[in-house]
Amino acid sequence: MNSDSLFPSGGPSSPSGTGVFPSQTVAALIRDRTISSTREFPADMIQPASLDLRLGQVAYRVQASFLPGPGATVEEKVDALGMHEIDLEGGAVLERGCVYIVPLLEHLALDNRIAAFANPRSSTGRLDVFTRLITDRSSRFDAVARGYQGRLYAEVSPRTFSIVVRTGSRLSQLRLHRGTPAVPASHLRQLQDRIGLVTPEMESGASQRDGGLPLRLDLEGDGPGSLIGYRAKHHTGIVDVDLVGQYDAADFWEPIHARPGRGIILNPDDFYVLSTREAITVPPDHAAEMIAYDTEVGEFRVHYAGFFDPGFGWAEAGGGGSRAVLEVRSHDVPFLLEHEQVIGGLRYLRLTDTSDRLYGRDIGSSYQGQRLQLSKHFRT
């Protein structure tokens, strides 16, 4: 594999400053083998501030989710909890309700100044595929400690639809960073005033106690009877995660239409796709992530794939008016959601440098300019 020919340009692999690494720095990390793989790197794996991760050759069905903890490797835990091994080279079905551990094709050799964090790709979250990154001797999901050297593993658990995957399928993405990239509240306020990160802004102010901009639910859409969401059907076919525009949405989803003043009642453990009232803008020198819901406002979870690359919603990249699409599930009890209810927040992250590519149609991004949109697998 010749990474120099694939990624001939880019910034230093160890940039100065604090923040999330942009695409050109990720490319440099591949060139110097801080990030390596057992297979060739396609150039489209590099996103504006993240790297797609690929499933390896096998998946292990395991009895339960786990963290290895400081005294064990992932393989040791798989040996203890594994049920059977599945060959992914030719494609295989991962059944809903089951837990699988998949060694990834990518390896890391980070220095002591670089850490990383993973999250599901947008299309993965919208399929309700629960996936988390695991590293050896770790006590946290999705977090890669500074200086980590070793393999990466994905825990994959389809919740609503059984899926077909294969070696090379991309379910998650990795963002690498130095220091603490989160934008402080004072700078966030300046960005909101200058750029309009979230519009329309709530009249009560843009700050939340955890440093993010609040986001509200849109349950009125374009008026009475308009489409405002989808609820997943319980008994459907299988979804191949590598196929785009292949499936009729009506075979997998029930549409939800606006009834002003009525809200919607979430059925426990049903899966919903909804959207925010606010449009979101992520400037080229920042990224953003969804903030987990606050249990004080309700026992429901919003957004499983909450990372926004630089350029999402940026008008110059064709994204004006882009909404955040929300993956929603209520736990334990039915729960009423109402129009303009605050359902989460948006935290902005500094980049170490402006990204040399922006989220948008020019790099094949699927959700630029979206309002309410199912995953790219479905025709709507």
N, C-alpha and C positions, 0 to 999 in steps of 0.2 A: 504494500500500500504506500503510495507516494502522496502524503498530505501536502507537500510543498506545491505540487501541481494543482491540487484541488483548491487550496486556499493560499494564493500567492500574495495577498496583501492583507494588511491589518495592523492594529496597534501593538504595543508591547504586551507580552504575556503577563507581565507583572506591573500594571499601571500604578501610578501614584494616586493617592486620594482614596476616599471612602465611597462605596456605591456598588451597584450591580454592574457587571461587565457587559458592555455592548457587543454586538455581533462581531466586530473586527477583533476584539480581544479574545472572544471565544475561538475564533479561527486561529489566532496565534497560539492559544493553549493546545489546540489540536496539532499544529505544526511542531511544537516542542514536546509533544507526547505527554503533557500534563493530563490530557484527555486522550485515551487510546481506545482501539476497538479491534476485535478479531476479524472484522470485515471492513471493506471500503466505506468511507464516509461520503454519502451523497451531499452535494453542496446545499440542498434545500433542507437539510437537518438543522442548519443554523437559522434561528429566528432573530428578530431585532435585538432581543436581550435574553435569549434562552436557547437551549439546545434540546431538540427532540431526542428521546431515548428509545431504543429498539429492543423488542423482545428477542431472547436468544433461542437456542435450538430445542429446549425442553421446558415443560412446565411440570410442577409437582403438586398434585392434589394433596392437601394437608388437612388434618383434623380441625385445626383452629388457627385463627390469626395469632401472631406472636411478635414479640420483640426479643432479640437475642440477649440483650443486657451486656454488661461490661465483660462477662466471663465466657462468652460463647460466640461462635461464628454462625452465620445464617445456615450454612450447610450442616452444621452439627444439629441445629434445631430441626431442619428438614429430615435428617436421619431419624430423629426421635418421633416426629409427628407425621411423617410422610405416609400416604396411603398408596399412591401409584404414580408412575412417571408417564408423561404424555409427550410424544414426538410432535414438534411444531413445524418441522421443515416443510411438510406438505400441506399444512393447515390442519387445525383441530378445533373442536367445539369446547368452549368453556361454559359449563352449565350454570344457570342462575342459582343463587343460593349456596354455591360452593366457594371454597377459598383455595387459591392457587399461588404458589411461589414460582416466579420465573427469573432465572439469572439473565441479566441484560447483556447485550453485546459490548457495552461501553465499560471502561475501567477508568479509575481516577488515580492520579499521583499528585495530590495537592501539596503545596508548600504550607508552612505554618501561618501564612497570612491570608489564605484563601479558604472560604467555606462555601457551602452550596445549600440550596433548598429546592425541593421538587414539588410539583403539583400536577394533577391530571390535565391533559390537553382539553380544550373547550369541547371538542367533539366527544371525548370520553365521558365528561361530566354529563353532557346532554343525553347520553345513552344510559345513564345511571349505572355506569361501571365504576365501582369503588376501587381505586388503585392508589397504593402508597409505596414510597420508596423505602427500602431497608438496607442498611449497611452492617457490616460485621461489628460486633461488640457495641452496638448502639442501644440507647434507651429511649430514642425518639424516632417516630416515623417522619419521613420526608426531609429530615435535617441531616446534612453531611458535615461532620465536624472539620474544623481547620486541620490541615495536614493529613487528611484521610488518604490512605493508600490501599487500594483493593477493588474488589468487584462491587457491582451494584445489583440489587435484586428488586423486583416489583412484586408486591402482593396485589393480586387481582381477584376481585369478587363481583361478578355481574349480579346486580340486584333485581332488575326488571326483565331484561331480555337476555337470553343465552346468546353468546357471540362466537363468531369464527375469528381466530387469530392465526398468525403464522410467524415464523422467524422474520424479523424485520418490522413487524407491526409496531406502530408508535402510539402508545397510550398515555405517556407522561412526558414532561419536559423539565429540564434542569436549569436553574439560574444560579450563576456563580457570583460571589461578591466578596468584598473586603470591608471589614468593619460593620457598622450599623447603618444601612442605607436609608432608613425611614426619614422622610422629610419632617422636620419639626413643625409644630403648629403655627409658629410665627411666619415661617416661609410658605407654608401651605396657604395661609390667608393671603399672602401677597400674590401667589400664583393664581388663586381663585379670582382675586380682584383684576389681575392683569389679563388672564387667559380665559377665565370661565371654565374651570375644570369640570364642573358639574352645573348643568343648566336645565330647568330653572333652579336657582338656589333656594333653600328653605328660608323663609322670612326670619326664623328664630336664630339664624346664624349658621355658619358652615362647620363649626368645630364640634367634635364629639369628645367625650372624656378619654377615649383611647387614641385620639389624634387623627381620626379619619373624617371624611366628608360623608354625611348621612345620605342614604338612598331610600327612596320611597317606591312603593308598589303601584303599578298602573293597572287598575281594574276597570277603567272606563274606556280605554282605547279611543276609537273614533266615534263613540256614542253608543246608544242602546243597540244591542244585537251584534256589535262588532266583535271580531276575534280578539280575545285577550290572553289566551293560554291554551295549554294542552294537558290532558291527564293520560298517563300511559295505560294501555289495556293490559289485562292480566294474562291472557292466553294468546300468544302471538307466535310468529315464526322466529327464525334465527337471523341475527344481523351480522354480516361480514364487515368488520371494522375498516377494511381496506377498500370497500366499494363506495363510490360517490354517486348520489342521485339514483340509487338502485331501487329503493323501496317506496311503495305508496304509503304516505303518512296515515291514510285512513285505516290501514291494516294494523297499525300499532298504537294509534293515538285517538283520543276523543277530544274534539274541540270544546273550548269553554268560551261562552259569549258574554258580553257585558250586560249586566243588569244593574244600572246605576242605583246606588243606595242599598244594595243587597249584599255586596261582598261575595265571597265564596267560602265554603266550609271544606277544609281539608279532611279527607278520610285518613285515619291513621295508617301510616306506612305506604299509602299510595304515592306515586311519583308525579310531580307536576313541573311543567316548564312555563314560566311567567316572565315578565320583563319589568324593568324599572320605568318610573315616570321620567326620570332625569336622563338627558343625554350626557355622555362622558367624553372627555378629551384627555388624551395622554400625549404630552409634548415629546419631541424627539430626544430630549435629554433626560427623560424620566420614564419609569414604568409604574404600574399600579397593581394592587391586589385587594381582593375583597376581604373585609374583616368579618370574622365569625359572628354569628348572631349572639345576642345577649339573652341568656335564659330568663332574665327578669321581664322580658317582653313577650315570652311565649316559648313553649316547648316544640319548636320546629327548627329545622336546619335549612339554610339557604346557601346555595352555590357550592358545588363540589370542585369546580375548576376555576379558581378565582384569580388568575393572573392576566394582566393586560400589557401587551408589549408596547414599546414606543411607537407612536403613530396611530394607535387605535382611536378612532373618533376624530383624528386630526383632519381639518377641512382640506389642507393642502395635499393630503394623501387620499382624498376621496371619501373621508369618513364622517363628514358633518352629520350630526343627528344620531350617531350610534348610541344605542341603549345597551345596558347590561342585561343579558338574559340570565334568569335565575332558575337553578334547579332546587326544587322545594320539596320537603317531606316533613309531615307532622309525626310526632312520636307519642305513642301511648293513648292519646285522646283526640277526638275531633277538635279542630281549631279553626276559628273564624278569622279570615283575613279581610281587611277592608281597604278601599281605595286610599292611596297616599299614606298608608301605614309604613312607618320606618321599619325596614326589614334587614338592614345591614349598613355597612359603611365602606368607604373606599380609602385605602391608605396609599399614599404616593411614595415612591422610592427613587432616590437619586441614581443616575448612572455615573460611572467614572468618566465618561466622555459621550458626546452625542453619537448615537448609533449611525452606522453608514447605510443601514437599510431600515425602512419603516413598514409597519404593519399596513397591509393594503393589497389591492388586486395585483400590483406589479410583482409581488413575490408569491402570489397564489393564496393569499389569506381568504378564508371562507366567510368571515363574519363582519367585514368592514361595512359600515352603513346600516347595520341591522336594526330592526325594531324588535319584533317577536320572531324568533327563528329556531326551528328544530335543528338537530345536527345535520351535517352535510350529507348524510346517508339517505335522507328522505326527500322525495318529491312532494311539494306542498301545493 
